[in-house]
Amino acid sequence: MLASKQWEEAKNADIAEVFDQLKSDPGNRAAAVRAVALAAAYQDQPLLDEIVDMVAVSLGRDMSFQAAAGRHVWFFHPLAGGGASLPRGHRGRSG
C-alpha cells in the first residue's frame, strides 16, 4: 500500500506525462485514451472533464476515442446516461 504522499506523487507524474503529450499533440488518440483511463482510475471527474475539453476539437468525432471516453464518463455520470462530460456537439447524434 502506498502512503498518501507517494500516491499523490505517482498520480501527478502519470498525469503530467500524458498532459505533456496532449499539449504537444491534442490529436494523439493513444495519449487521450490513456489520460481518460487515468482520470477514471484516480476517480478524478474534474480531470476527466479537463481532458475531454482539451481534445474535443481534435478527437471529438473520433469514434474509437468516443467509445473509450464514454466508458469512463459513464462511471462519473451513470444516471445521466453517460456523456454528461462531453462538450456540446461532441455527444454523438443527440449532442
N, CA, C and O atoms as a CHARMM CRD file, in Angstrom:
* protein
*
  380
    1    1 MET  N      0.84000  -1.17500   0.00000 PROA 1      0.00000
    2    1 MET  CA     0.00000   0.00000   0.00000 PROA 1      0.00000
    3    1 MET  C      0.89400   1.25000   0.00000 PROA 1      0.00000
    4    1 MET  O      1.91000   1.30900   0.69200 PROA 1      0.00000
    5    2 LEU  N      0.48800   2.22900  -0.78600 PROA 2      0.00000
    6    2 LEU  CA     1.24700   3.47900  -0.87100 PROA 2      0.00000
    7    2 LEU  C      0.78400   4.47700   0.17800 PROA 2      0.00000
    8    2 LEU  O     -0.39800   4.55400   0.51200 PROA 2      0.00000
    9    3 ALA  N      1.72600   5.22500   0.67900 PROA 3      0.00000
   10    3 ALA  CA     1.38100   6.33500   1.56200 PROA 3      0.00000
   11    3 ALA  C      0.69700   7.41100   0.72700 PROA 3      0.00000
   12    3 ALA  O      0.89500   7.48100  -0.48600 PROA 3      0.00000
   13    4 SER  N     -0.08900   8.22700   1.36200 PROA 4      0.00000
   14    4 SER  CA    -0.84500   9.26100   0.64800 PROA 4      0.00000
   15    4 SER  C      0.05800  10.15600  -0.19500 PROA 4      0.00000
   16    4 SER  O     -0.27600  10.48300  -1.33400 PROA 4      0.00000
   17    5 LYS  N      1.18800  10.54700   0.35700 PROA 5      0.00000
   18    5 LYS  CA     2.11700  11.41900  -0.36900 PROA 5      0.00000
   19    5 LYS  C      2.65400  10.72100  -1.61400 PROA 5      0.00000
   20    5 LYS  O      2.73600  11.33100  -2.68000 PROA 5      0.00000
   21    6 GLN  N      3.01900   9.44100  -1.48700 PROA 6      0.00000
   22    6 GLN  CA     3.52200   8.68200  -2.63000 PROA 6      0.00000
   23    6 GLN  C      2.44000   8.51400  -3.69300 PROA 6      0.00000
   24    6 GLN  O      2.71700   8.61900  -4.88800 PROA 6      0.00000
   25    7 TRP  N      1.22400   8.25500  -3.26300 PROA 7      0.00000
   26    7 TRP  CA     0.10600   8.09900  -4.19800 PROA 7      0.00000
   27    7 TRP  C     -0.10700   9.38600  -4.98400 PROA 7      0.00000
   28    7 TRP  O     -0.28100   9.36300  -6.20300 PROA 7      0.00000
   29    8 GLU  N     -0.09100  10.50500  -4.27400 PROA 8      0.00000
   30    8 GLU  CA    -0.28700  11.80900  -4.92600 PROA 8      0.00000
   31    8 GLU  C      0.84900  12.10600  -5.90400 PROA 8      0.00000
   32    8 GLU  O      0.60800  12.63200  -6.99100 PROA 8      0.00000
   33    9 GLU  N      2.07300  11.77800  -5.53000 PROA 9      0.00000
   34    9 GLU  CA     3.21500  11.98600  -6.42700 PROA 9      0.00000
   35    9 GLU  C      3.09600  11.12100  -7.68000 PROA 9      0.00000
   36    9 GLU  O      3.37600  11.58600  -8.78500 PROA 9      0.00000
   37   10 ALA  N      2.68200   9.87000  -7.51200 PROA 10     0.00000
   38   10 ALA  CA     2.50400   8.97600  -8.66200 PROA 10     0.00000
   39   10 ALA  C      1.39700   9.48800  -9.57500 PROA 10     0.00000
   40   10 ALA  O      1.53600   9.48000 -10.79800 PROA 10     0.00000
   41   11 LYS  N      0.30100   9.93200  -8.97500 PROA 11     0.00000
   42   11 LYS  CA    -0.81400  10.48400  -9.75300 PROA 11     0.00000
   43   11 LYS  C     -0.34200  11.69600 -10.55400 PROA 11     0.00000
   44   11 LYS  O     -0.60100  11.78600 -11.75500 PROA 11     0.00000
   45   12 ASN  N      0.34300  12.61800  -9.90100 PROA 12     0.00000
   46   12 ASN  CA     0.81600  13.82900 -10.58300 PROA 12     0.00000
   47   12 ASN  C      1.78600  13.50600 -11.70900 PROA 12     0.00000
   48   12 ASN  O      1.73300  14.12700 -12.77100 PROA 12     0.00000
   49   13 ALA  N      2.66800  12.54300 -11.48900 PROA 13     0.00000
   50   13 ALA  CA     3.63600  12.15900 -12.52100 PROA 13     0.00000
   51   13 ALA  C      2.92500  11.52400 -13.71700 PROA 13     0.00000
   52   13 ALA  O      3.23700  11.84100 -14.86500 PROA 13     0.00000
   53   14 ASP  N      1.97100  10.63000 -13.45100 PROA 14     0.00000
   54   14 ASP  CA     1.21300   9.99200 -14.52900 PROA 14     0.00000
   55   14 ASP  C      0.47000  11.02700 -15.36200 PROA 14     0.00000
   56   14 ASP  O      0.49900  10.98900 -16.59200 PROA 14     0.00000
   57   15 ILE  N     -0.18300  11.93700 -14.68600 PROA 15     0.00000
   58   15 ILE  CA    -1.00000  12.93800 -15.37000 PROA 15     0.00000
   59   15 ILE  C     -0.12000  13.93500 -16.12600 PROA 15     0.00000
   60   15 ILE  O     -0.44600  14.31900 -17.24900 PROA 15     0.00000
   61   16 ALA  N      0.97300  14.34900 -15.53000 PROA 16     0.00000
   62   16 ALA  CA     1.87600  15.29500 -16.19900 PROA 16     0.00000
   63   16 ALA  C      2.39800  14.72100 -17.51100 PROA 16     0.00000
   64   16 ALA  O      2.50700  15.42900 -18.51200 PROA 16     0.00000
   65   17 GLU  N      2.71900  13.43500 -17.49300 PROA 17     0.00000
   66   17 GLU  CA     3.25200  12.79900 -18.70300 PROA 17     0.00000
   67   17 GLU  C      2.23700  12.84700 -19.84700 PROA 17     0.00000
   68   17 GLU  O      2.58900  13.23400 -20.96100 PROA 17     0.00000
   69   18 VAL  N      0.98200  12.46000 -19.59100 PROA 18     0.00000
   70   18 VAL  CA     0.00500  12.46800 -20.68900 PROA 18     0.00000
   71   18 VAL  C     -0.41400  13.88400 -21.04900 PROA 18     0.00000
   72   18 VAL  O     -0.72300  14.14900 -22.21100 PROA 18     0.00000
   73   19 PHE  N     -0.43500  14.79600 -20.09400 PROA 19     0.00000
   74   19 PHE  CA    -0.77200  16.19600 -20.41900 PROA 19     0.00000
   75   19 PHE  C      0.27600  16.79500 -21.34100 PROA 19     0.00000
   76   19 PHE  O     -0.06500  17.53100 -22.26700 PROA 19     0.00000
   77   20 ASP  N      1.54900  16.49000 -21.10100 PROA 20     0.00000
   78   20 ASP  CA     2.60700  16.97200 -21.99000 PROA 20     0.00000
   79   20 ASP  C      2.39600  16.45500 -23.40400 PROA 20     0.00000
   80   20 ASP  O      2.54600  17.19800 -24.37300 PROA 20     0.00000
   81   21 GLN  N      2.04800  15.18200 -23.51800 PROA 21     0.00000
   82   21 GLN  CA     1.79300  14.60000 -24.83400 PROA 21     0.00000
   83   21 GLN  C      0.59300  15.26800 -25.50700 PROA 21     0.00000
   84   21 GLN  O      0.63200  15.56200 -26.70100 PROA 21     0.00000
   85   22 LEU  N     -0.45900  15.50200 -24.74700 PROA 22     0.00000
   86   22 LEU  CA    -1.66600  16.09100 -25.32400 PROA 22     0.00000
   87   22 LEU  C     -1.49200  17.56800 -25.65300 PROA 22     0.00000
   88   22 LEU  O     -2.08200  18.05900 -26.61600 PROA 22     0.00000
   89   23 LYS  N     -0.70000  18.27400 -24.87400 PROA 23     0.00000
   90   23 LYS  CA    -0.45600  19.68500 -25.17900 PROA 23     0.00000
   91   23 LYS  C      0.31200  19.83000 -26.48700 PROA 23     0.00000
   92   23 LYS  O      0.06100  20.75100 -27.26300 PROA 23     0.00000
   93   24 SER  N      1.25100  18.91300 -26.72900 PROA 24     0.00000
   94   24 SER  CA     2.01900  18.99700 -27.96800 PROA 24     0.00000
   95   24 SER  C      1.24900  18.41500 -29.14900 PROA 24     0.00000
   96   24 SER  O      1.49900  18.80100 -30.29000 PROA 24     0.00000
   97   25 ASP  N      0.32100  17.49600 -28.90100 PROA 25     0.00000
   98   25 ASP  CA    -0.46800  16.88300 -29.96700 PROA 25     0.00000
   99   25 ASP  C     -1.84500  16.48400 -29.43100 PROA 25     0.00000
  100   25 ASP  O     -2.04000  15.34000 -29.02100 PROA 25     0.00000
  101   26 PRO  N     -2.81400  17.43400 -29.43100 PROA 26     0.00000
  102   26 PRO  CA    -4.14600  17.12600 -28.90500 PROA 26     0.00000
  103   26 PRO  C     -4.86800  16.02500 -29.67800 PROA 26     0.00000
  104   26 PRO  O     -5.86700  15.48900 -29.19900 PROA 26     0.00000
  105   27 GLY  N     -4.38000  15.68500 -30.85500 PROA 27     0.00000
  106   27 GLY  CA    -4.98300  14.62100 -31.64500 PROA 27     0.00000
  107   27 GLY  C     -4.37100  13.25400 -31.39100 PROA 27     0.00000
  108   27 GLY  O     -4.68000  12.30200 -32.10800 PROA 27     0.00000
  109   28 ASN  N     -3.51300  13.13600 -30.39100 PROA 28     0.00000
  110   28 ASN  CA    -2.86500  11.86700 -30.06200 PROA 28     0.00000
  111   28 ASN  C     -3.88200  10.96900 -29.35400 PROA 28     0.00000
  112   28 ASN  O     -4.08600  11.07200 -28.14400 PROA 28     0.00000
  113   29 ARG  N     -4.51200  10.09200 -30.12700 PROA 29     0.00000
  114   29 ARG  CA    -5.57600   9.24500 -29.60200 PROA 29     0.00000
  115   29 ARG  C     -5.09100   8.36800 -28.45700 PROA 29     0.00000
  116   29 ARG  O     -5.77900   8.24400 -27.44500 PROA 29     0.00000
  117   30 ALA  N     -3.92300   7.76000 -28.59800 PROA 30     0.00000
  118   30 ALA  CA    -3.40600   6.86300 -27.55600 PROA 30     0.00000
  119   30 ALA  C     -3.20400   7.61500 -26.23800 PROA 30     0.00000
  120   30 ALA  O     -3.55400   7.10600 -25.17300 PROA 30     0.00000
  121   31 ALA  N     -2.64700   8.81100 -26.30800 PROA 31     0.00000
  122   31 ALA  CA    -2.43600   9.60300 -25.09200 PROA 31     0.00000
  123   31 ALA  C     -3.76900  10.04000 -24.49800 PROA 31     0.00000
  124   31 ALA  O     -3.93300  10.04900 -23.27800 PROA 31     0.00000
  125   32 ALA  N     -4.72200  10.40200 -25.35400 PROA 32     0.00000
  126   32 ALA  CA    -6.03700  10.83600 -24.86400 PROA 32     0.00000
  127   32 ALA  C     -6.76600   9.69400 -24.16300 PROA 32     0.00000
  128   32 ALA  O     -7.35800   9.88600 -23.10100 PROA 32     0.00000
  129   33 VAL  N     -6.72100   8.51300 -24.76000 PROA 33     0.00000
  130   33 VAL  CA    -7.37000   7.35300 -24.14300 PROA 33     0.00000
  131   33 VAL  C     -6.69300   7.02100 -22.81700 PROA 33     0.00000
  132   33 VAL  O     -7.36800   6.71200 -21.83500 PROA 33     0.00000
  133   34 ARG  N     -5.36400   7.08300 -22.78600 PROA 34     0.00000
  134   34 ARG  CA    -4.63800   6.82500 -21.53300 PROA 34     0.00000
  135   34 ARG  C     -4.99800   7.86400 -20.46900 PROA 34     0.00000
  136   34 ARG  O     -5.18400   7.52200 -19.30100 PROA 34     0.00000
  137   35 ALA  N     -5.09600   9.12500 -20.87300 PROA 35     0.00000
  138   35 ALA  CA    -5.43900  10.18400 -19.92700 PROA 35     0.00000
  139   35 ALA  C     -6.83000   9.96900 -19.34400 PROA 35     0.00000
  140   35 ALA  O     -7.03800  10.14200 -18.14300 PROA 35     0.00000
  141   36 VAL  N     -7.77100   9.59700 -20.18400 PROA 36     0.00000
  142   36 VAL  CA    -9.13700   9.33900 -19.71500 PROA 36     0.00000
  143   36 VAL  C     -9.14200   8.14800 -18.75000 PROA 36     0.00000
  144   36 VAL  O     -9.81900   8.17900 -17.72200 PROA 36     0.00000
  145   37 ALA  N     -8.39400   7.11400 -19.08400 PROA 37     0.00000
  146   37 ALA  CA    -8.32000   5.95000 -18.20000 PROA 37     0.00000
  147   37 ALA  C     -7.68300   6.30800 -16.86100 PROA 37     0.00000
  148   37 ALA  O     -8.11200   5.81500 -15.81800 PROA 37     0.00000
  149   38 LEU  N     -6.66200   7.16200 -16.88600 PROA 38     0.00000
  150   38 LEU  CA    -6.03800   7.60400 -15.62900 PROA 38     0.00000
  151   38 LEU  C     -7.02800   8.40100 -14.77700 PROA 38     0.00000
  152   38 LEU  O     -7.09800   8.21400 -13.56200 PROA 38     0.00000
  153   39 ALA  N     -7.78600   9.28300 -15.41200 PROA 39     0.00000
  154   39 ALA  CA    -8.77400  10.06700 -14.67100 PROA 39     0.00000
  155   39 ALA  C     -9.78200   9.15000 -13.99100 PROA 39     0.00000
  156   39 ALA  O    -10.16300   9.37900 -12.84300 PROA 39     0.00000
  157   40 ALA  N    -10.21100   8.11600 -14.70000 PROA 40     0.00000
  158   40 ALA  CA   -11.15300   7.17000 -14.10000 PROA 40     0.00000
  159   40 ALA  C    -10.47700   6.36700 -12.99500 PROA 40     0.00000
  160   40 ALA  O    -11.06400   6.15200 -11.93400 PROA 40     0.00000
  161   41 ALA  N     -9.24500   5.92400 -13.23900 PROA 41     0.00000
  162   41 ALA  CA    -8.53700   5.12900 -12.23000 PROA 41     0.00000
  163   41 ALA  C     -8.31100   5.92100 -10.95000 PROA 41     0.00000
  164   41 ALA  O     -8.39700   5.38100  -9.84700 PROA 41     0.00000
  165   42 TYR  N     -8.02100   7.21000 -11.11200 PROA 42     0.00000
  166   42 TYR  CA    -7.81200   8.06700  -9.94500 PROA 42     0.00000
  167   42 TYR  C     -9.12800   8.67000  -9.44500 PROA 42     0.00000
  168   42 TYR  O     -9.13700   9.45100  -8.49300 PROA 42     0.00000
  169   43 GLN  N    -10.23700   8.30300 -10.09400 PROA 43     0.00000
  170   43 GLN  CA   -11.57000   8.77900  -9.71900 PROA 43     0.00000
  171   43 GLN  C    -11.60600  10.30000  -9.60800 PROA 43     0.00000
  172   43 GLN  O    -12.05400  10.85900  -8.60700 PROA 43     0.00000
  173   44 ASP  N    -11.12600  10.94900 -10.65900 PROA 44     0.00000
  174   44 ASP  CA   -10.97600  12.40100 -10.69000 PROA 44     0.00000
  175   44 ASP  C    -11.83100  12.98100 -11.82000 PROA 44     0.00000
  176   44 ASP  O    -11.36300  13.14700 -12.94600 PROA 44     0.00000
  177   45 GLN  N    -13.08800  13.28500 -11.49700 PROA 45     0.00000
  178   45 GLN  CA   -14.00700  13.79600 -12.51200 PROA 45     0.00000
  179   45 GLN  C    -13.56100  15.13200 -13.10600 PROA 45     0.00000
  180   45 GLN  O    -13.64000  15.29100 -14.32400 PROA 45     0.00000
  181   46 PRO  N    -13.09500  16.10000 -12.31000 PROA 46     0.00000
  182   46 PRO  CA   -12.62700  17.35000 -12.92400 PROA 46     0.00000
  183   46 PRO  C    -11.49500  17.11800 -13.92200 PROA 46     0.00000
  184   46 PRO  O    -11.42800  17.78900 -14.95100 PROA 46     0.00000
  185   47 LEU  N    -10.61300  16.17600 -13.62400 PROA 47     0.00000
  186   47 LEU  CA    -9.54000  15.84600 -14.55600 PROA 47     0.00000
  187   47 LEU  C    -10.11900  15.27000 -15.84800 PROA 47     0.00000
  188   47 LEU  O     -9.69000  15.64600 -16.93900 PROA 47     0.00000
  189   48 LEU  N    -11.08200  14.36700 -15.73300 PROA 48     0.00000
  190   48 LEU  CA   -11.71500  13.79700 -16.91800 PROA 48     0.00000
  191   48 LEU  C    -12.34200  14.89600 -17.76600 PROA 48     0.00000
  192   48 LEU  O    -12.17000  14.91900 -18.98500 PROA 48     0.00000
  193   49 ASP  N    -13.06100  15.79700 -17.12900 PROA 49     0.00000
  194   49 ASP  CA   -13.70200  16.89500 -17.85500 PROA 49     0.00000
  195   49 ASP  C    -12.65700  17.76000 -18.56600 PROA 49     0.00000
  196   49 ASP  O    -12.86400  18.18200 -19.70400 PROA 49     0.00000
  197   50 GLU  N    -11.54800  18.01800 -17.89600 PROA 50     0.00000
  198   50 GLU  CA   -10.48100  18.83400 -18.48300 PROA 50     0.00000
  199   50 GLU  C     -9.85700  18.14100 -19.70200 PROA 50     0.00000
  200   50 GLU  O     -9.57600  18.77700 -20.71700 PROA 50     0.00000
  201   51 ILE  N     -9.65200  16.84600 -19.58000 PROA 51     0.00000
  202   51 ILE  CA    -9.07100  16.08400 -20.69200 PROA 51     0.00000
  203   51 ILE  C    -10.00600  16.08600 -21.89200 PROA 51     0.00000
  204   51 ILE  O     -9.57900  16.33400 -23.01900 PROA 51     0.00000
  205   52 VAL  N    -11.27200  15.81100 -21.64800 PROA 52     0.00000
  206   52 VAL  CA   -12.24100  15.77300 -22.74700 PROA 52     0.00000
  207   52 VAL  C    -12.31700  17.13600 -23.42500 PROA 52     0.00000
  208   52 VAL  O    -12.36900  17.21700 -24.65200 PROA 52     0.00000
  209   53 ASP  N    -12.32500  18.19900 -22.63900 PROA 53     0.00000
  210   53 ASP  CA   -12.33400  19.54100 -23.22700 PROA 53     0.00000
  211   53 ASP  C    -11.06200  19.80600 -24.04100 PROA 53     0.00000
  212   53 ASP  O    -11.11700  20.43900 -25.09500 PROA 53     0.00000
  213   54 MET  N     -9.92300  19.32000 -23.54800 PROA 54     0.00000
  214   54 MET  CA    -8.64200  19.56000 -24.20300 PROA 54     0.00000
  215   54 MET  C     -8.58600  18.92200 -25.59300 PROA 54     0.00000
  216   54 MET  O     -7.98500  19.48500 -26.50800 PROA 54     0.00000
  217   55 VAL  N     -9.20400  17.76300 -25.75100 PROA 55     0.00000
  218   55 VAL  CA    -9.09600  17.03500 -27.02200 PROA 55     0.00000
  219   55 VAL  C    -10.37700  17.07500 -27.85400 PROA 55     0.00000
  220   55 VAL  O    -10.45800  16.42900 -28.89900 PROA 55     0.00000
  221   56 ALA  N    -11.36600  17.82100 -27.40000 PROA 56     0.00000
  222   56 ALA  CA   -12.67500  17.81600 -28.06700 PROA 56     0.00000
  223   56 ALA  C    -12.59400  18.19700 -29.53900 PROA 56     0.00000
  224   56 ALA  O    -13.24000  17.56100 -30.37200 PROA 56     0.00000
  225   57 VAL  N    -11.82800  19.20000 -29.87000 PROA 57     0.00000
  226   57 VAL  CA   -11.75200  19.64300 -31.26700 PROA 57     0.00000
  227   57 VAL  C    -11.04400  18.59000 -32.11800 PROA 57     0.00000
  228   57 VAL  O    -11.49700  18.27100 -33.21800 PROA 57     0.00000
  229   58 SER  N     -9.94400  18.05700 -31.61500 PROA 58     0.00000
  230   58 SER  CA    -9.16000  17.09500 -32.39100 PROA 58     0.00000
  231   58 SER  C     -9.79200  15.71100 -32.45500 PROA 58     0.00000
  232   58 SER  O     -9.75200  15.05600 -33.49600 PROA 58     0.00000
  233   59 LEU  N    -10.37500  15.26400 -31.34700 PROA 59     0.00000
  234   59 LEU  CA   -10.86700  13.88700 -31.27900 PROA 59     0.00000
  235   59 LEU  C    -12.36400  13.78200 -31.00800 PROA 59     0.00000
  236   59 LEU  O    -12.88100  12.68400 -30.80000 PROA 59     0.00000
  237   60 GLY  N    -13.05400  14.90400 -31.00800 PROA 60     0.00000
  238   60 GLY  CA   -14.47600  14.89700 -30.66700 PROA 60     0.00000
  239   60 GLY  C    -15.33400  14.02200 -31.54800 PROA 60     0.00000
  240   60 GLY  O    -16.38100  13.54900 -31.10700 PROA 60     0.00000
  241   61 ARG  N    -14.92600  13.79400 -32.76700 PROA 61     0.00000
  242   61 ARG  CA   -15.70300  12.95100 -33.68000 PROA 61     0.00000
  243   61 ARG  C    -15.00000  11.62400 -33.99400 PROA 61     0.00000
  244   61 ARG  O    -15.42200  10.88100 -34.87900 PROA 61     0.00000
  245   62 ASP  N    -13.94200  11.34600 -33.26700 PROA 62     0.00000
  246   62 ASP  CA   -13.20500  10.09600 -33.43100 PROA 62     0.00000
  247   62 ASP  C    -13.95000   9.00200 -32.65700 PROA 62     0.00000
  248   62 ASP  O    -14.01200   9.03100 -31.42800 PROA 62     0.00000
  249   63 MET  N    -14.50500   8.05300 -33.38200 PROA 63     0.00000
  250   63 MET  CA   -15.37000   7.06400 -32.74600 PROA 63     0.00000
  251   63 MET  C    -14.63400   6.17900 -31.73800 PROA 63     0.00000
  252   63 MET  O    -15.21400   5.79900 -30.72000 PROA 63     0.00000
  253   64 SER  N    -13.39000   5.85000 -31.99900 PROA 64     0.00000
  254   64 SER  CA   -12.68800   5.00000 -31.03800 PROA 64     0.00000
  255   64 SER  C    -12.39600   5.76800 -29.75100 PROA 64     0.00000
  256   64 SER  O    -12.44300   5.19200 -28.66400 PROA 64     0.00000
  257   65 PHE  N    -12.09000   7.08100 -29.86500 PROA 65     0.00000
  258   65 PHE  CA   -11.90000   7.88000 -28.65900 PROA 65     0.00000
  259   65 PHE  C    -13.22800   8.04200 -27.93000 PROA 65     0.00000
  260   65 PHE  O    -13.28400   7.93000 -26.70500 PROA 65     0.00000
  261   66 GLN  N    -14.30200   8.30800 -28.68300 PROA 66     0.00000
  262   66 GLN  CA   -15.62800   8.46300 -28.06900 PROA 66     0.00000
  263   66 GLN  C    -16.01200   7.20900 -27.28700 PROA 66     0.00000
  264   66 GLN  O    -16.55700   7.30300 -26.18700 PROA 66     0.00000
  265   67 ALA  N    -15.73000   6.04500 -27.85000 PROA 67     0.00000
  266   67 ALA  CA   -16.05600   4.79400 -27.15800 PROA 67     0.00000
  267   67 ALA  C    -15.26100   4.66500 -25.87000 PROA 67     0.00000
  268   67 ALA  O    -15.80900   4.31000 -24.82700 PROA 67     0.00000
  269   68 ALA  N    -13.97000   4.95500 -25.94400 PROA 68     0.00000
  270   68 ALA  CA   -13.11900   4.85400 -24.74900 PROA 68     0.00000
  271   68 ALA  C    -13.54100   5.87500 -23.70100 PROA 68     0.00000
  272   68 ALA  O    -13.67100   5.54500 -22.52300 PROA 68     0.00000
  273   69 ALA  N    -13.75400   7.11100 -24.12900 PROA 69     0.00000
  274   69 ALA  CA   -14.14900   8.15900 -23.18500 PROA 69     0.00000
  275   69 ALA  C    -15.52300   7.86900 -22.60400 PROA 69     0.00000
  276   69 ALA  O    -15.75500   8.07500 -21.41300 PROA 69     0.00000
  277   70 GLY  N    -16.42400   7.39600 -23.43800 PROA 70     0.00000
  278   70 GLY  CA   -17.78600   7.12200 -22.98400 PROA 70     0.00000
  279   70 GLY  C    -17.84400   6.09800 -21.86900 PROA 70     0.00000
  280   70 GLY  O    -18.64000   6.22800 -20.94000 PROA 70     0.00000
  281   71 ARG  N    -17.00400   5.08300 -21.95800 PROA 71     0.00000
  282   71 ARG  CA   -16.97500   4.07600 -20.88600 PROA 71     0.00000
  283   71 ARG  C    -16.62000   4.71200 -19.55100 PROA 71     0.00000
  284   71 ARG  O    -17.17800   4.35000 -18.51600 PROA 71     0.00000
  285   72 HSD  N    -15.69300   5.65500 -19.57900 PROA 72     0.00000
  286   72 HSD  CA   -15.25000   6.28000 -18.33200 PROA 72     0.00000
  287   72 HSD  C    -16.18400   7.39600 -17.88800 PROA 72     0.00000
  288   72 HSD  O    -16.36400   7.61300 -16.69000 PROA 72     0.00000
  289   73 VAL  N    -16.77400   8.10200 -18.83400 PROA 73     0.00000
  290   73 VAL  CA   -17.74800   9.13700 -18.48500 PROA 73     0.00000
  291   73 VAL  C    -18.92100   8.49500 -17.75700 PROA 73     0.00000
  292   73 VAL  O    -19.45200   9.06300 -16.80300 PROA 73     0.00000
  293   74 TRP  N    -19.32300   7.31100 -18.20500 PROA 74     0.00000
  294   74 TRP  CA   -20.43500   6.59500 -17.56600 PROA 74     0.00000
  295   74 TRP  C    -20.15000   6.36600 -16.08300 PROA 74     0.00000
  296   74 TRP  O    -21.06400   6.40200 -15.25900 PROA 74     0.00000
  297   75 PHE  N    -18.89600   6.13200 -15.74800 PROA 75     0.00000
  298   75 PHE  CA   -18.50600   5.91700 -14.35400 PROA 75     0.00000
  299   75 PHE  C    -18.90900   7.10600 -13.48700 PROA 75     0.00000
  300   75 PHE  O    -19.38700   6.92700 -12.36700 PROA 75     0.00000
  301   76 PHE  N    -18.71500   8.32600 -14.00500 PROA 76     0.00000
  302   76 PHE  CA   -18.99800   9.52800 -13.23100 PROA 76     0.00000
  303   76 PHE  C    -20.44100  10.00000 -13.36800 PROA 76     0.00000
  304   76 PHE  O    -20.94500  10.71000 -12.49800 PROA 76     0.00000
  305   77 HSD  N    -21.10600   9.61200 -14.44700 PROA 77     0.00000
  306   77 HSD  CA   -22.45100  10.12200 -14.72100 PROA 77     0.00000
  307   77 HSD  C    -23.42900   9.00700 -15.07000 PROA 77     0.00000
  308   77 HSD  O    -24.09600   9.10100 -16.10000 PROA 77     0.00000
  309   78 PRO  N    -23.54800   7.96100 -14.26600 PROA 78     0.00000
  310   78 PRO  CA   -24.40800   6.83800 -14.65000 PROA 78     0.00000
  311   78 PRO  C    -25.88200   7.21200 -14.77100 PROA 78     0.00000
  312   78 PRO  O    -26.58000   6.66200 -15.62300 PROA 78     0.00000
  313   79 LEU  N    -26.36600   8.11800 -13.95500 PROA 79     0.00000
  314   79 LEU  CA   -27.78600   8.48200 -14.00600 PROA 79     0.00000
  315   79 LEU  C    -28.11100   9.38700 -15.17800 PROA 79     0.00000
  316   79 LEU  O    -29.26100   9.46500 -15.61200 PROA 79     0.00000
  317   80 ALA  N    -27.10500  10.06800 -15.68600 PROA 80     0.00000
  318   80 ALA  CA   -27.31700  10.93500 -16.84500 PROA 80     0.00000
  319   80 ALA  C    -27.14300  10.14900 -18.14300 PROA 80     0.00000
  320   80 ALA  O    -27.23500  10.71900 -19.23000 PROA 80     0.00000
  321   81 GLY  N    -26.89500   8.85100 -18.03700 PROA 81     0.00000
  322   81 GLY  CA   -26.70700   8.04200 -19.22000 PROA 81     0.00000
  323   81 GLY  C    -25.34800   8.23400 -19.84400 PROA 81     0.00000
  324   81 GLY  O    -25.15300   7.94400 -21.02400 PROA 81     0.00000
  325   82 GLY  N    -24.40600   8.72200 -19.05800 PROA 82     0.00000
  326   82 GLY  CA   -23.08200   8.99000 -19.61300 PROA 82     0.00000
  327   82 GLY  C    -23.14000  10.20100 -20.51200 PROA 82     0.00000
  328   82 GLY  O    -24.21600  10.75700 -20.73400 PROA 82     0.00000
  329   83 GLY  N    -22.02500  10.61200 -21.02300 PROA 83     0.00000
  330   83 GLY  CA   -21.97000  11.71700 -21.96900 PROA 83     0.00000
  331   83 GLY  C    -22.12900  13.08700 -21.36200 PROA 83     0.00000
  332   83 GLY  O    -22.00400  14.08400 -22.07400 PROA 83     0.00000
  333   84 ALA  N    -22.39900  13.17900 -20.07000 PROA 84     0.00000
  334   84 ALA  CA   -22.62600  14.48700 -19.46600 PROA 84     0.00000
  335   84 ALA  C    -21.37100  15.34500 -19.47400 PROA 84     0.00000
  336   84 ALA  O    -21.46000  16.57300 -19.44400 PROA 84     0.00000
  337   85 SER  N    -20.20400  14.71600 -19.51500 PROA 85     0.00000
  338   85 SER  CA   -18.96600  15.49600 -19.51700 PROA 85     0.00000
  339   85 SER  C    -18.51200  15.89100 -20.91200 PROA 85     0.00000
  340   85 SER  O    -17.67600  16.78200 -21.06200 PROA 85     0.00000
  341   86 LEU  N    -19.05000  15.24200 -21.93100 PROA 86     0.00000
  342   86 LEU  CA   -18.59100  15.53100 -23.27000 PROA 86     0.00000
  343   86 LEU  C    -19.12100  16.88200 -23.72000 PROA 86     0.00000
  344   86 LEU  O    -20.29300  17.19100 -23.50200 PROA 86     0.00000
  345   87 PRO  N    -18.27300  17.69100 -24.34500 PROA 87     0.00000
  346   87 PRO  CA   -18.68500  19.02800 -24.74800 PROA 87     0.00000
  347   87 PRO  C    -19.87000  18.98900 -25.71000 PROA 87     0.00000
  348   87 PRO  O    -20.01700  18.05000 -26.49200 PROA 87     0.00000
  349   88 ARG  N    -20.69400  19.99700 -25.64300 PROA 88     0.00000
  350   88 ARG  CA   -21.86400  20.08700 -26.52300 PROA 88     0.00000
  351   88 ARG  C    -21.39900  19.95600 -27.96900 PROA 88     0.00000
  352   88 ARG  O    -20.40100  20.55900 -28.36600 PROA 88     0.00000
  353   89 GLY  N    -22.11300  19.18100 -28.73600 PROA 89     0.00000
  354   89 GLY  CA   -21.72700  18.96600 -30.12200 PROA 89     0.00000
  355   89 GLY  C    -20.80500  17.78200 -30.28100 PROA 89     0.00000
  356   89 GLY  O    -20.48800  17.39000 -31.40400 PROA 89     0.00000
  357   90 HSD  N    -20.36700  17.20100 -29.16900 PROA 90     0.00000
  358   90 HSD  CA   -19.47600  16.04800 -29.23100 PROA 90     0.00000
  359   90 HSD  C    -20.07600  14.88500 -28.48100 PROA 90     0.00000
  360   90 HSD  O    -19.34700  14.06800 -27.91900 PROA 90     0.00000
  361   91 ARG  N    -21.38700  14.79700 -28.46300 PROA 91     0.00000
  362   91 ARG  CA   -22.07100  13.72200 -27.74700 PROA 91     0.00000
  363   91 ARG  C    -22.74800  12.75800 -28.71700 PROA 91     0.00000
  364   91 ARG  O    -23.72900  12.10700 -28.35900 PROA 91     0.00000
  365   92 GLY  N    -22.24300  12.66600 -29.91100 PROA 92     0.00000
  366   92 GLY  CA   -22.86900  11.77900 -30.87300 PROA 92     0.00000
  367   92 GLY  C    -24.05000  12.47400 -31.53500 PROA 92     0.00000
  368   92 GLY  O    -24.06700  13.70000 -31.64800 PROA 92     0.00000
  369   93 ARG  N    -25.02200  11.71100 -31.96500 PROA 93     0.00000
  370   93 ARG  CA   -26.13700  12.27300 -32.72300 PROA 93     0.00000
  371   93 ARG  C    -27.03000  13.17800 -31.89500 PROA 93     0.00000
  372   93 ARG  O    -27.64900  14.09000 -32.44300 PROA 93     0.00000
  373   94 SER  N    -27.11500  12.95500 -30.59700 PROA 94     0.00000
  374   94 SER  CA   -28.03100  13.76700 -29.77800 PROA 94     0.00000
  375   94 SER  C    -27.41200  15.07600 -29.31900 PROA 94     0.00000
  376   94 SER  O    -28.12800  15.92300 -28.78500 PROA 94     0.00000
  377   95 GLY  N    -26.08900  15.28200 -29.50800 PROA 95     0.00000
  378   95 GLY  CA   -25.41500  16.46200 -28.99600 PROA 95     0.00000
  379   95 GLY  C    -25.60000  17.58600 -29.88700 PROA 95     0.00000
  380   95 GLY  O    -25.09800  18.67700 -29.61700 PROA 95     0.00000
